[in-house]
Amino acid sequence: MTQADVRHERFAFAGTGTVYSYTTLQDAPESFTEQSPYVLAMIQLDEGVMLTAQITDLGDESLAIGDRVEMVTRKLTTEGAKGMIVYGYKFRKMLPRA
């Protein structure tokens, strides 16, 4: 298969899913040491795709396999001498809907 044979298709995910598995990283990679310890999880999106993401906004709450989560935009890291802030996706436990 060549590059020309690959068909690209845009797809929008809802950004919600279920915790499939998770762990707490105590010894984080160098660019994430300011955030450690932190929770990293395998998330199965509602559309069936699995991805790895950091879990945020837990506070004193615990996380469990099967918990419903939603994607949020959060600070990932700060880079360079000028301190450029890099944002990206993380997941949090789904908030109750009114």
C-alpha positions as CSV (number, residue, x, y, z in Angstrom):
1,M,0.0,0.0,0.0
2,T,1.4,3.4,-0.9
3,Q,0.6,6.9,0.4
4,A,-1.6,7.4,-2.6
5,D,-3.7,4.4,-1.7
6,V,-4.5,5.6,1.8
7,R,-7.9,7.2,2.1
8,H,-8.3,9.9,4.8
9,E,-11.6,10.6,6.4
10,R,-12.5,13.2,9.0
11,F,-14.3,12.0,12.0
12,A,-15.4,14.0,15.1
13,F,-15.5,12.1,18.4
14,A,-17.9,13.0,21.1
15,G,-15.1,13.2,23.7
16,T,-16.8,10.8,26.2
17,G,-15.9,7.3,27.2
18,T,-15.1,4.8,29.9
19,V,-12.0,4.0,31.9
20,Y,-10.7,0.7,30.6
21,S,-7.5,0.6,32.8
22,Y,-5.4,3.1,34.8
23,T,-2.2,3.6,36.8
24,T,-0.7,6.3,38.9
25,L,2.7,7.5,37.7
26,Q,5.0,8.4,40.6
27,D,8.2,8.7,38.6
28,A,7.1,10.9,35.7
29,P,9.1,11.7,32.5
30,E,11.2,14.8,32.9
31,S,8.8,17.2,31.1
32,F,5.9,16.1,33.5
33,T,7.7,16.0,36.9
34,E,5.9,19.1,38.1
35,Q,2.6,17.2,37.7
36,S,3.6,14.0,39.4
37,P,2.1,11.9,40.8
38,Y,-0.6,11.8,38.2
39,V,-3.1,9.2,36.8
40,L,-2.7,7.9,33.3
41,A,-5.6,5.9,31.9
42,M,-6.7,3.8,28.8
43,I,-10.0,5.3,27.8
44,Q,-12.4,3.5,25.5
45,L,-14.3,6.2,23.7
46,D,-18.0,5.8,23.1
47,E,-17.2,5.3,19.4
48,G,-15.0,2.3,20.3
49,V,-11.6,3.8,19.8
50,M,-9.1,3.4,22.7
51,L,-6.6,6.1,23.7
52,T,-4.2,6.9,26.5
53,A,-4.8,10.1,28.4
54,Q,-4.0,11.8,31.7
55,I,-6.9,12.0,34.2
56,T,-7.4,15.5,35.8
57,D,-9.5,17.2,38.3
58,L,-9.8,14.2,40.7
59,G,-9.1,16.1,43.9
60,D,-9.8,13.6,46.7
61,E,-12.0,11.4,44.5
62,S,-10.8,8.0,43.4
63,L,-10.9,6.6,39.9
64,A,-12.3,3.1,39.0
65,I,-12.4,0.9,36.0
66,G,-15.7,1.6,34.3
67,D,-16.0,5.2,35.4
68,R,-17.5,7.5,32.8
69,V,-15.1,10.3,31.7
70,E,-15.2,13.4,29.4
71,M,-12.5,15.1,27.5
72,V,-11.3,18.6,28.6
73,T,-8.6,21.0,27.5
74,R,-5.8,21.5,30.0
75,K,-2.2,22.6,30.3
76,L,0.2,19.8,29.4
77,T,3.6,21.4,30.0
78,T,5.6,24.6,29.7
79,E,8.4,24.6,27.1
80,G,11.5,26.7,26.3
81,A,13.2,29.7,27.9
82,K,10.1,31.9,27.4
83,G,7.8,29.4,29.1
84,M,5.5,28.6,26.2
85,I,2.5,26.8,27.6
86,V,1.3,23.8,25.7
87,Y,-2.3,22.8,25.9
88,G,-3.9,19.5,25.0
89,Y,-6.6,17.0,25.9
90,K,-7.0,15.3,29.3
91,F,-10.0,13.5,30.7
92,R,-12.0,14.0,33.9
93,K,-14.7,12.1,35.6
94,M,-18.0,13.0,33.9
95,L,-19.8,15.8,35.7
96,P,-23.5,15.3,36.5
97,R,-25.8,16.8,33.9
98,A,-28.7,19.0,35.0
